[in-house]
Amino acid sequence: MEPPVYQNELELEVRDYECDLQGVVNNANYQHYLEHARHKWLESLGLDFAALHQQGIDLVVVRVEIDYKFPLKSQDRFVVRSWIEREGRLRLICHQDIYRRPDDKLIVQGTVTATGIQNGRPAIPPVIEEKLKTVLAP
């Protein structure tokens, strides 16, 4: 299998309060890391979630899959690497992998499925299509 071509990455650091009694990052926090990285990436592409919401447009997560490979610990630095693809007319699939720094050990592999909602109905509105055209294959 060919390695993925990442379209974005964001470096972060584990904060003490994200760890559980075992001294490792609590499983739920990985979803926060993935979401934060997606939001920062989409913002960098010009998608303003608050402005879109005011227009009756929202991007919503419909499915999350996370494979946990190895735990992070307090003060570990890590990078979330992402790429996105289209599935059908209404789904956007964001693949996200977390690697520990500096050794690039694979920590998590995640797949997040999202869709758009416009005025209460499923849709990927043209404004979103326009902003994502640089990262989505035709």
N, CA, C and O atoms as a GROMACS GRO file, in nm:
protein
  552
    1MET      N    1   0.084  -0.119   0.000
    1MET     CA    2   0.000   0.000   0.000
    1MET      C    3   0.088   0.125   0.000
    1MET      O    4   0.184   0.133   0.076
    2GLU      N    5   0.055   0.219  -0.084
    2GLU     CA    6   0.131   0.343  -0.096
    2GLU      C    7   0.100   0.435   0.022
    2GLU      O    8  -0.016   0.445   0.064
    3PRO      N    9   0.200   0.503   0.077
    3PRO     CA   10   0.173   0.595   0.190
    3PRO      C   11   0.086   0.712   0.144
    3PRO      O   12   0.092   0.751   0.027
    4PRO      N   13   0.007   0.767   0.234
    4PRO     CA   14  -0.081   0.879   0.198
    4PRO      C   15  -0.002   1.005   0.165
    4PRO      O   16   0.111   1.024   0.209
    5VAL      N   17  -0.065   1.090   0.086
    5VAL     CA   18  -0.009   1.222   0.058
    5VAL      C   19  -0.085   1.320   0.147
    5VAL      O   20  -0.201   1.353   0.122
    6TYR      N   21  -0.019   1.365   0.251
    6TYR     CA   22  -0.083   1.455   0.345
    6TYR      C   23  -0.096   1.594   0.284
    6TYR      O   24  -0.007   1.641   0.214
    7GLN      N   25  -0.208   1.658   0.313
    7GLN     CA   26  -0.235   1.791   0.261
    7GLN      C   27  -0.219   1.898   0.368
    7GLN      O   28  -0.215   2.018   0.338
    8ASN      N   29  -0.210   1.856   0.494
    8ASN     CA   30  -0.199   1.952   0.602
    8ASN      C   31  -0.138   1.884   0.724
    8ASN      O   32  -0.149   1.763   0.741
    9GLU      N   33  -0.073   1.965   0.808
    9GLU     CA   34  -0.030   1.913   0.937
    9GLU      C   35  -0.030   2.023   1.041
    9GLU      O   36  -0.009   2.141   1.010
   10LEU      N   37  -0.054   1.983   1.166
   10LEU     CA   38  -0.058   2.075   1.278
   10LEU      C   39   0.014   2.009   1.395
   10LEU      O   40  -0.016   1.896   1.432
   11GLU      N   41   0.110   2.081   1.453
   11GLU     CA   42   0.185   2.028   1.567
   11GLU      C   43   0.124   2.078   1.697
   11GLU      O   44   0.087   2.195   1.709
   12LEU      N   45   0.113   1.987   1.795
   12LEU     CA   46   0.055   2.019   1.925
   12LEU      C   47   0.138   1.953   2.035
   12LEU      O   48   0.233   1.880   2.008
   13GLU      N   49   0.099   1.980   2.160
   13GLU     CA   50   0.165   1.918   2.275
   13GLU      C   51   0.060   1.870   2.373
   13GLU      O   52  -0.041   1.937   2.395
   14VAL      N   53   0.083   1.753   2.432
   14VAL     CA   54  -0.008   1.698   2.532
   14VAL      C   55  -0.002   1.782   2.659
   14VAL      O   56   0.107   1.815   2.708
   15ARG      N   57  -0.119   1.817   2.711
   15ARG     CA   58  -0.127   1.890   2.837
   15ARG      C   59  -0.158   1.791   2.949
   15ARG      O   60  -0.227   1.692   2.927
   16ASP      N   61  -0.106   1.818   3.068
   16ASP     CA   62  -0.119   1.725   3.181
   16ASP      C   63  -0.262   1.678   3.203
   16ASP      O   64  -0.286   1.559   3.224
   17TYR      N   65  -0.357   1.769   3.199
   17TYR     CA   66  -0.495   1.735   3.232
   17TYR      C   67  -0.564   1.646   3.128
   17TYR      O   68  -0.676   1.601   3.149
   18GLU      N   69  -0.496   1.621   3.014
   18GLU     CA   70  -0.552   1.533   2.912
   18GLU      C   71  -0.521   1.385   2.940
   18GLU      O   72  -0.567   1.296   2.868
   19CYS      N   73  -0.441   1.361   3.044
   19CYS     CA   74  -0.399   1.224   3.076
   19CYS      C   75  -0.489   1.165   3.185
   19CYS      O   76  -0.544   1.236   3.269
   20ASP      N   77  -0.502   1.033   3.181
   20ASP     CA   78  -0.583   0.964   3.280
   20ASP      C   79  -0.495   0.912   3.393
   20ASP      O   80  -0.376   0.945   3.400
   21LEU      N   81  -0.552   0.830   3.481
   21LEU     CA   82  -0.477   0.778   3.597
   21LEU      C   83  -0.360   0.690   3.556
   21LEU      O   84  -0.266   0.674   3.634
   22GLN      N   85  -0.363   0.634   3.436
   22GLN     CA   86  -0.254   0.550   3.388
   22GLN      C   87  -0.137   0.633   3.334
   22GLN      O   88  -0.033   0.578   3.299
   23GLY      N   89  -0.156   0.766   3.329
   23GLY     CA   90  -0.050   0.853   3.282
   23GLY      C   91  -0.041   0.867   3.131
   23GLY      O   92   0.058   0.919   3.079
   24VAL      N   93  -0.144   0.823   3.061
   24VAL     CA   94  -0.148   0.836   2.915
   24VAL      C   95  -0.268   0.920   2.876
   24VAL      O   96  -0.362   0.937   2.954
   25VAL      N   97  -0.265   0.973   2.754
   25VAL     CA   98  -0.376   1.055   2.706
   25VAL      C   99  -0.504   0.971   2.705
   25VAL      O  100  -0.507   0.860   2.651
   26ASN      N  101  -0.609   1.026   2.764
   26ASN     CA  102  -0.738   0.960   2.763
   26ASN      C  103  -0.788   0.948   2.620
   26ASN      O  104  -0.774   1.041   2.540
   27ASN      N  105  -0.846   0.833   2.586
   27ASN     CA  106  -0.886   0.805   2.448
   27ASN      C  107  -0.972   0.914   2.385
   27ASN      O  108  -0.957   0.941   2.266
   28ALA      N  109  -1.062   0.976   2.460
   28ALA     CA  110  -1.152   1.077   2.406
   28ALA      C  111  -1.077   1.201   2.358
   28ALA      O  112  -1.124   1.271   2.268
   29ASN      N  113  -0.962   1.228   2.417
   29ASN     CA  114  -0.887   1.348   2.378
   29ASN      C  115  -0.831   1.340   2.236
   29ASN      O  116  -0.809   1.443   2.173
   30TYR      N  117  -0.808   1.220   2.187
   30TYR     CA  118  -0.759   1.208   2.049
   30TYR      C  119  -0.861   1.264   1.950
   30TYR      O  120  -0.824   1.322   1.848
   31GLN      N  121  -0.988   1.246   1.980
   31GLN     CA  122  -1.091   1.303   1.892
   31GLN      C  123  -1.086   1.456   1.895
   31GLN      O  124  -1.109   1.521   1.793
   32HIS      N  125  -1.055   1.513   2.010
   32HIS     CA  126  -1.037   1.659   2.020
   32HIS      C  127  -0.919   1.705   1.934
   32HIS      O  128  -0.928   1.806   1.864
   33TYR      N  129  -0.808   1.630   1.940
   33TYR     CA  130  -0.691   1.666   1.860
   33TYR      C  131  -0.725   1.664   1.711
   33TYR      O  132  -0.689   1.756   1.638
   34LEU      N  133  -0.796   1.560   1.668
   34LEU     CA  134  -0.832   1.548   1.527
   34LEU      C  135  -0.925   1.663   1.486
   34LEU      O  136  -0.907   1.723   1.380
   35GLU      N  137  -1.022   1.694   1.571
   35GLU     CA  138  -1.116   1.801   1.538
   35GLU      C  139  -1.046   1.938   1.533
   35GLU      O  140  -1.070   2.017   1.443
   36HIS      N  141  -0.960   1.963   1.629
   36HIS     CA  142  -0.888   2.091   1.630
   36HIS      C  143  -0.804   2.106   1.502
   36HIS      O  144  -0.802   2.213   1.441
   37ALA      N  145  -0.736   1.999   1.464
   37ALA     CA  146  -0.654   2.004   1.342
   37ALA      C  147  -0.740   2.027   1.219
   37ALA      O  148  -0.703   2.106   1.131
   38ARG      N  149  -0.857   1.961   1.210
   38ARG     CA  150  -0.947   1.982   1.095
   38ARG      C  151  -0.996   2.126   1.089
   38ARG      O  152  -0.996   2.188   0.983
   39HIS      N  153  -1.037   2.179   1.203
   39HIS     CA  154  -1.089   2.316   1.207
   39HIS      C  155  -0.982   2.417   1.167
   39HIS      O  156  -1.009   2.509   1.090
   40LYS      N  157  -0.861   2.401   1.220
   40LYS     CA  158  -0.753   2.495   1.183
   40LYS      C  159  -0.723   2.486   1.034
   40LYS      O  160  -0.700   2.588   0.969
   41TRP      N  161  -0.724   2.365   0.980
   41TRP     CA  162  -0.698   2.346   0.837
   41TRP      C  163  -0.807   2.411   0.754
   41TRP      O  164  -0.778   2.486   0.661
   42LEU      N  165  -0.934   2.384   0.788
   42LEU     CA  166  -1.044   2.442   0.711
   42LEU      C  167  -1.046   2.594   0.722
   42LEU      O  168  -1.076   2.664   0.626
   43GLU      N  169  -1.012   2.646   0.840
   43GLU     CA  170  -1.001   2.792   0.855
   43GLU      C  171  -0.892   2.847   0.763
   43GLU      O  172  -0.910   2.953   0.704
   44SER      N  173  -0.780   2.775   0.752
   44SER     CA  174  -0.671   2.821   0.664
   44SER      C  175  -0.712   2.822   0.517
   44SER      O  176  -0.653   2.893   0.436
   45LEU      N  177  -0.813   2.742   0.483
   45LEU     CA  178  -0.866   2.739   0.346
   45LEU      C  179  -0.973   2.845   0.323
   45LEU      O  180  -1.025   2.859   0.213
   46GLY      N  181  -1.006   2.918   0.429
   46GLY     CA  182  -1.104   3.026   0.415
   46GLY      C  183  -1.245   2.990   0.457
   46GLY      O  184  -1.338   3.065   0.430
   47LEU      N  185  -1.262   2.877   0.524
   47LEU     CA  186  -1.395   2.840   0.572
   47LEU      C  187  -1.414   2.894   0.714
   47LEU      O  188  -1.347   2.852   0.807
   48ASP      N  189  -1.505   2.988   0.728
   48ASP     CA  190  -1.537   3.052   0.855
   48ASP      C  191  -1.667   2.990   0.906
   48ASP      O  192  -1.775   3.021   0.856
   49PHE      N  193  -1.656   2.903   1.007
   49PHE     CA  194  -1.771   2.828   1.055
   49PHE      C  195  -1.884   2.918   1.105
   49PHE      O  196  -2.001   2.891   1.078
   50ALA      N  197  -1.851   3.024   1.176
   50ALA     CA  198  -1.954   3.114   1.228
   50ALA      C  199  -2.026   3.186   1.114
   50ALA      O  200  -2.149   3.197   1.115
   51ALA      N  201  -1.950   3.234   1.015
   51ALA     CA  202  -2.012   3.303   0.901
   51ALA      C  203  -2.099   3.206   0.820
   51ALA      O  204  -2.208   3.243   0.776
   52LEU      N  205  -2.051   3.084   0.801
   52LEU     CA  206  -2.131   2.985   0.728
   52LEU      C  207  -2.260   2.955   0.803
   52LEU      O  208  -2.367   2.946   0.741
   53HIS      N  209  -2.252   2.941   0.934
   53HIS     CA  210  -2.372   2.912   1.013
   53HIS      C  211  -2.476   3.024   0.998
   53HIS      O  212  -2.596   2.998   0.990
   54GLN      N  213  -2.427   3.148   0.994
   54GLN     CA  214  -2.518   3.262   0.976
   54GLN      C  215  -2.590   3.255   0.841
   54GLN      O  216  -2.698   3.312   0.825
   55GLN      N  217  -2.530   3.185   0.744
   55GLN     CA  218  -2.589   3.169   0.611
   55GLN      C  219  -2.674   3.041   0.603
   55GLN      O  220  -2.725   3.008   0.496
   56GLY      N  221  -2.689   2.971   0.716
   56GLY     CA  222  -2.767   2.847   0.717
   56GLY      C  223  -2.689   2.726   0.671
   56GLY      O  224  -2.749   2.625   0.631
   57ILE      N  225  -2.554   2.734   0.675
   57ILE     CA  226  -2.468   2.625   0.629
   57ILE      C  227  -2.383   2.575   0.745
   57ILE      O  228  -2.319   2.653   0.815
   58ASP      N  229  -2.383   2.443   0.764
   58ASP     CA  230  -2.299   2.383   0.867
   58ASP      C  231  -2.231   2.260   0.811
   58ASP      O  232  -2.289   2.188   0.729
   59LEU      N  233  -2.108   2.234   0.854
   59LEU     CA  234  -2.040   2.108   0.828
   59LEU      C  235  -2.057   2.023   0.954
   59LEU      O  236  -2.027   2.070   1.064
   60VAL      N  237  -2.105   1.900   0.938
   60VAL     CA  238  -2.131   1.816   1.054
   60VAL      C  239  -2.063   1.680   1.037
   60VAL      O  240  -2.055   1.626   0.927
   61VAL      N  241  -2.014   1.628   1.148
   61VAL     CA  242  -1.953   1.496   1.151
   61VAL      C  243  -2.065   1.392   1.161
   61VAL      O  244  -2.156   1.406   1.243
   62VAL      N  245  -2.056   1.289   1.076
   62VAL     CA  246  -2.157   1.182   1.081
   62VAL      C  247  -2.097   1.049   1.126
   62VAL      O  248  -2.170   0.956   1.161
   63ARG      N  249  -1.964   1.039   1.125
   63ARG     CA  250  -1.900   0.915   1.168
   63ARG      C  251  -1.753   0.942   1.202
   63ARG      O  252  -1.686   1.020   1.135
   64VAL      N  253  -1.704   0.876   1.307
   64VAL     CA  254  -1.564   0.885   1.346
   64VAL      C  255  -1.514   0.742   1.373
   64VAL      O  256  -1.577   0.666   1.446
   65GLU      N  257  -1.401   0.710   1.313
   65GLU     CA  258  -1.333   0.582   1.340
   65GLU      C  259  -1.191   0.616   1.383
   65GLU      O  260  -1.122   0.692   1.316
   66ILE      N  261  -1.149   0.558   1.495
   66ILE     CA  262  -1.014   0.581   1.545
   66ILE      C  263  -0.949   0.448   1.580
   66ILE      O  264  -1.005   0.369   1.656
   67ASP      N  265  -0.832   0.425   1.523
   67ASP     CA  266  -0.751   0.309   1.560
   67ASP      C  267  -0.636   0.360   1.646
   67ASP      O  268  -0.553   0.438   1.600
   68TYR      N  269  -0.631   0.314   1.770
   68TYR     CA  270  -0.528   0.355   1.865
   68TYR      C  271  -0.411   0.259   1.853
   68TYR      O  272  -0.426   0.138   1.872
   69LYS      N  273  -0.293   0.313   1.821
   69LYS     CA  274  -0.175   0.230   1.800
   69LYS      C  275  -0.079   0.231   1.918
   69LYS      O  276  -0.021   0.129   1.954
   70PHE      N  277  -0.062   0.350   1.978
   70PHE     CA  278   0.036   0.368   2.085
   70PHE      C  279  -0.004   0.493   2.164
   70PHE      O  280  -0.050   0.589   2.103
   71PRO      N  281   0.013   0.496   2.296
   71PRO     CA  282  -0.032   0.612   2.374
   71PRO      C  283   0.066   0.729   2.374
   71PRO      O  284   0.188   0.711   2.365
   72LEU      N  285   0.010   0.846   2.385
   72LEU     CA  286   0.089   0.967   2.413
   72LEU      C  287   0.088   0.989   2.563
   72LEU      O  288  -0.003   0.944   2.633
   73LYS      N  289   0.190   1.060   2.614
   73LYS     CA  290   0.201   1.093   2.756
   73LYS      C  291   0.215   1.244   2.772
   73LYS      O  292   0.235   1.316   2.675
   74SER      N  293   0.204   1.288   2.894
   74SER     CA  294   0.213   1.431   2.925
   74SER      C  295   0.339   1.492   2.864
   74SER      O  296   0.448   1.435   2.873
   75GLN      N  297   0.322   1.607   2.803
   75GLN     CA  298   0.426   1.689   2.742
   75GLN      C  299   0.483   1.631   2.612
   75GLN      O  300   0.574   1.689   2.554
   76ASP      N  301   0.430   1.517   2.566
   76ASP     CA  302   0.471   1.468   2.434
   76ASP      C  303   0.430   1.570   2.328
   76ASP      O  304   0.320   1.627   2.335
   77ARG      N  305   0.517   1.593   2.233
   77ARG     CA  306   0.482   1.674   2.117
   77ARG      C  307   0.438   1.578   2.009
   77ARG      O  308   0.489   1.467   1.998
   78PHE      N  309   0.341   1.622   1.928
   78PHE     CA  310   0.290   1.535   1.823
   78PHE      C  311   0.238   1.620   1.708
   78PHE      O  312   0.215   1.740   1.722
   79VAL      N  313   0.220   1.554   1.595
   79VAL     CA  314   0.170   1.622   1.477
   79VAL      C  315   0.050   1.545   1.424
   79VAL      O  316   0.051   1.422   1.417
   80VAL      N  317  -0.054   1.620   1.387
   80VAL     CA  318  -0.172   1.562   1.321
   80VAL      C  319  -0.158   1.591   1.173
   80VAL      O  320  -0.154   1.706   1.131
   81ARG      N  321  -0.150   1.484   1.093
   81ARG     CA  322  -0.138   1.497   0.948
   81ARG      C  323  -0.269   1.453   0.884
   81ARG      O  324  -0.326   1.351   0.923
   82SER      N  325  -0.316   1.530   0.787
   82SER     CA  326  -0.449   1.508   0.732
   82SER      C  327  -0.453   1.515   0.581
   82SER      O  328  -0.372   1.582   0.517
   83TRP      N  329  -0.549   1.444   0.525
   83TRP     CA  330  -0.586   1.460   0.386
   83TRP      C  331  -0.735   1.433   0.373
   83TRP      O  332  -0.793   1.362   0.455
   84ILE      N  333  -0.797   1.491   0.270
   84ILE     CA  334  -0.943   1.482   0.255
   84ILE      C  335  -0.977   1.433   0.115
   84ILE      O  336  -0.906   1.460   0.018
   85GLU      N  337  -1.087   1.359   0.107
   85GLU     CA  338  -1.136   1.313  -0.022
   85GLU      C  339  -1.288   1.317  -0.022
   85GLU      O  340  -1.352   1.325   0.083
   86ARG      N  341  -1.344   1.313  -0.140
   86ARG     CA  342  -1.489   1.314  -0.158
   86ARG      C  343  -1.537   1.171  -0.171
   86ARG      O  344  -1.470   1.088  -0.232
   87GLU      N  345  -1.654   1.141  -0.113
   87GLU     CA  346  -1.718   1.012  -0.131
   87GLU      C  347  -1.863   1.039  -0.170
   87GLU      O  348  -1.944   1.082  -0.088
   88GLY      N  349  -1.894   1.015  -0.295
   88GLY     CA  350  -2.030   1.042  -0.342
   88GLY      C  351  -2.058   1.191  -0.348
   88GLY      O  352  -1.966   1.273  -0.351
   89ARG      N  353  -2.184   1.223  -0.348
   89ARG     CA  354  -2.227   1.363  -0.364
   89ARG      C  355  -2.226   1.440  -0.232
   89ARG      O  356  -2.211   1.562  -0.231
   90LEU      N  357  -2.242   1.368  -0.120
   90LEU     CA  358  -2.266   1.437   0.007
   90LEU      C  359  -2.162   1.415   0.116
   90LEU      O  360  -2.169   1.478   0.221
   91ARG      N  361  -2.066   1.327   0.092
   91ARG     CA  362  -1.973   1.294   0.201
   91ARG      C  363  -1.831   1.344   0.173
   91ARG      O  364  -1.780   1.336   0.061
   92LEU      N  365  -1.772   1.396   0.278
   92LEU     CA  366  -1.631   1.433   0.278
   92LEU      C  367  -1.562   1.342   0.379
   92LEU      O  368  -1.606   1.333   0.494
   93ILE      N  369  -1.455   1.276   0.337
   93ILE     CA  370  -1.383   1.184   0.424
   93ILE      C  371  -1.248   1.247   0.457
   93ILE      O  372  -1.166   1.272   0.368
   94CYS      N  373  -1.226   1.273   0.584
   94CYS     CA  374  -1.099   1.330   0.629
   94CYS      C  375  -1.021   1.220   0.699
   94CYS      O  376  -1.063   1.168   0.802
   95HIS      N  377  -0.906   1.186   0.643
   95HIS     CA  378  -0.816   1.088   0.701
   95HIS      C  379  -0.713   1.165   0.784
   95HIS      O  380  -0.653   1.260   0.736
   96GLN      N  381  -0.693   1.123   0.907
   96GLN     CA  382  -0.603   1.195   0.996
   96GLN      C  383  -0.519   1.095   1.076
   96GLN      O  384  -0.571   1.002   1.136
   97ASP      N  385  -0.389   1.118   1.074
   97ASP     CA  386  -0.296   1.034   1.148
   97ASP      C  387  -0.219   1.122   1.247
   97ASP      O  388  -0.183   1.235   1.216
   98ILE      N  389  -0.196   1.068   1.364
   98ILE     CA  390  -0.119   1.139   1.466
   98ILE      C  391   0.014   1.066   1.483
   98ILE      O  392   0.020   0.944   1.500
   99TYR      N  393   0.123   1.146   1.477
   99TYR     CA  394   0.258   1.093   1.495
   99TYR      C  395   0.325   1.167   1.610
   99TYR      O  396   0.313   1.289   1.621
  100ARG      N  397   0.396   1.092   1.695
  100ARG     CA  398   0.472   1.153   1.804
  100ARG      C  399   0.598   1.216   1.746
  100ARG      O  400   0.658   1.163   1.653
  101ARG      N  401   0.638   1.328   1.803
  101ARG     CA  402   0.764   1.392   1.769
  101ARG      C  403   0.867   1.354   1.875
  101ARG      O  404   0.825   1.331   1.988
  102PRO      N  405   0.990   1.345   1.851
  102PRO     CA  406   1.056   1.364   1.722
  102PRO      C  407   1.073   1.235   1.642
  102PRO      O  408   1.124   1.238   1.530
  103ASP      N  409   1.029   1.120   1.698
  103ASP     CA  410   1.058   0.993   1.631
  103ASP      C  411   0.956   0.952   1.524
  103ASP      O  412   0.974   0.850   1.458
  104ASP      N  413   0.850   1.030   1.507
  104ASP     CA  414   0.746   1.002   1.407
  104ASP      C  415   0.680   0.866   1.426
  104ASP      O  416   0.641   0.801   1.329
  105LYS      N  417   0.666   0.824   1.551
  105LYS     CA  418   0.596   0.699   1.580
  105LYS      C  419   0.446   0.720   1.558
  105LYS      O  420   0.389   0.818   1.606
  106LEU      N  421   0.382   0.628   1.483
  106LEU     CA  422   0.239   0.636   1.458
  106LEU      C  423   0.163   0.610   1.588
  106LEU      O  424   0.183   0.508   1.653
  107ILE      N  425   0.076   0.703   1.625
  107ILE     CA  426   0.000   0.696   1.750
  107ILE      C  427  -0.146   0.658   1.723
  107ILE      O  428  -0.201   0.570   1.788
  108VAL      N  429  -0.207   0.727   1.628
  108VAL     CA  430  -0.350   0.711   1.597
  108VAL      C  431  -0.371   0.721   1.448
  108VAL      O  432  -0.305   0.799   1.380
  109GLN      N  433  -0.465   0.641   1.397
  109GLN     CA  434  -0.515   0.658   1.260
  109GLN      C  435  -0.665   0.683   1.273
  109GLN      O  436  -0.737   0.603   1.333
  110GLY      N  437  -0.710   0.794   1.216
  110GLY     CA  438  -0.851   0.829   1.226
  110GLY      C  439  -0.913   0.858   1.090
  110GLY      O  440  -0.846   0.906   0.998
  111THR      N  441  -1.040   0.828   1.080
  111THR     CA  442  -1.117   0.862   0.960
  111THR      C  443  -1.245   0.930   1.008
  111THR      O  444  -1.322   0.872   1.086
  112VAL      N  445  -1.267   1.052   0.960
  112VAL     CA  446  -1.384   1.129   1.001
  112VAL      C  447  -1.468   1.157   0.876
  112VAL      O  448  -1.420   1.215   0.779
  113THR      N  449  -1.592   1.115   0.882
  113THR     CA  450  -1.685   1.138   0.771
  113THR      C  451  -1.775   1.254   0.807
  113THR      O  452  -1.833   1.259   0.916
  114ALA      N  453  -1.785   1.350   0.714
  114ALA     CA  454  -1.867   1.469   0.738
  114ALA      C  455  -1.954   1.496   0.617
  114ALA      O  456  -1.932   1.443   0.508
  115THR      N  457  -2.053   1.580   0.638
  115THR     CA  458  -2.136   1.628   0.529
  115THR      C  459  -2.173   1.773   0.560
  115THR      O  460  -2.148   1.823   0.669
  116GLY      N  461  -2.232   1.836   0.462
  116GLY     CA  462  -2.280   1.971   0.482
  116GLY      C  463  -2.431   1.969   0.504
  116GLY      O  464  -2.501   1.880   0.456
  117ILE      N  465  -2.477   2.068   0.576
  117ILE     CA  466  -2.620   2.089   0.596
  117ILE      C  467  -2.648   2.233   0.554
  117ILE      O  468  -2.587   2.326   0.605
  118GLN      N  469  -2.742   2.250   0.461
  118GLN     CA  470  -2.780   2.385   0.419
  118GLN      C  471  -2.930   2.399   0.440
  118GLN      O  472  -3.011   2.330   0.379
  119ASN      N  473  -2.964   2.493   0.529
  119ASN     CA  474  -3.104   2.518   0.563
  119ASN      C  475  -3.174   2.388   0.603
  119ASN      O  476  -3.288   2.363   0.564
  120GLY      N  477  -3.105   2.306   0.684
  120GLY     CA  478  -3.164   2.185   0.738
  120GLY      C  479  -3.161   2.064   0.648
  120GLY      O  480  -3.210   1.958   0.686
  121ARG      N  481  -3.104   2.074   0.529
  121ARG     CA  482  -3.100   1.963   0.434
  121ARG      C  483  -2.955   1.926   0.400
  121ARG      O  484  -2.870   2.015   0.391
  122PRO      N  485  -2.926   1.796   0.382
  122PRO     CA  486  -2.791   1.756   0.344
  122PRO      C  487  -2.750   1.816   0.209
  122PRO      O  488  -2.825   1.807   0.112
  123ALA      N  489  -2.633   1.876   0.204
  123ALA     CA  490  -2.582   1.937   0.081
  123ALA      C  491  -2.437   1.977   0.103
  123ALA      O  492  -2.396   2.009   0.215
  124ILE      N  493  -2.360   1.977  -0.004
  124ILE     CA  494  -2.228   2.039  -0.002
  124ILE      C  495  -2.244   2.166  -0.086
  124ILE      O  496  -2.231   2.161  -0.208
  125PRO      N  497  -2.272   2.279  -0.021
  125PRO     CA  498  -2.300   2.402  -0.095
  125PRO      C  499  -2.180   2.450  -0.177
  125PRO      O  500  -2.066   2.418  -0.144
  126PRO      N  501  -2.205   2.525  -0.284
  126PRO     CA  502  -2.098   2.575  -0.370
  126PRO      C  503  -1.989   2.652  -0.296
  126PRO      O  504  -1.872   2.643  -0.334
  127VAL      N  505  -2.023   2.725  -0.192
  127VAL     CA  506  -1.922   2.801  -0.119
  127VAL      C  507  -1.820   2.706  -0.055
  127VAL      O  508  -1.701   2.738  -0.050
  128ILE      N  509  -1.864   2.591  -0.008
  128ILE     CA  510  -1.773   2.492   0.049
  128ILE      C  511  -1.693   2.423  -0.062
  128ILE      O  512  -1.572   2.404  -0.048
  129GLU      N  513  -1.760   2.388  -0.170
  129GLU     CA  514  -1.692   2.329  -0.286
  129GLU      C  515  -1.579   2.420  -0.333
  129GLU      O  516  -1.469   2.373  -0.363
  130GLU      N  517  -1.606   2.548  -0.340
  130GLU     CA  518  -1.507   2.646  -0.388
  130GLU      C  519  -1.384   2.648  -0.297
  130GLU      O  520  -1.271   2.648  -0.345
  131LYS      N  521  -1.407   2.650  -0.166
  131LYS     CA  522  -1.295   2.657  -0.071
  131LYS      C  523  -1.214   2.528  -0.068
  131LYS      O  524  -1.094   2.531  -0.041
  132LEU      N  525  -1.279   2.414  -0.097
  132LEU     CA  526  -1.211   2.285  -0.089
  132LEU      C  527  -1.153   2.239  -0.223
  132LEU      O  528  -1.091   2.133  -0.230
  133LYS      N  529  -1.174   2.318  -0.329
  133LYS     CA  530  -1.133   2.272  -0.462
  133LYS      C  531  -0.983   2.247  -0.473
  133LYS      O  532  -0.939   2.167  -0.555
  134THR      N  533  -0.904   2.314  -0.390
  134THR     CA  534  -0.758   2.294  -0.398
  134THR      C  535  -0.714   2.162  -0.334
  134THR      O  536  -0.604   2.115  -0.360
  135VAL      N  537  -0.801   2.102  -0.250
  135VAL     CA  538  -0.762   1.979  -0.182
  135VAL      C  539  -0.843   1.857  -0.227
  135VAL      O  540  -0.801   1.743  -0.204
  136LEU      N  541  -0.958   1.879  -0.289
  136LEU     CA  542  -1.039   1.766  -0.335
  136LEU      C  543  -1.006   1.731  -0.479
  136LEU      O  544  -0.993   1.819  -0.564
  137ALA      N  545  -0.991   1.602  -0.505
  137ALA     CA  546  -0.968   1.557  -0.643
  137ALA      C  547  -1.096   1.578  -0.723
  137ALA      O  548  -1.206   1.568  -0.668
  138PRO      N  549  -1.082   1.607  -0.854
  138PRO     CA  550  -1.202   1.632  -0.936
  138PRO      C  551  -1.289   1.507  -0.949
  138PRO      O  552  -1.393   1.510  -1.014
   0.00000   0.00000   0.00000
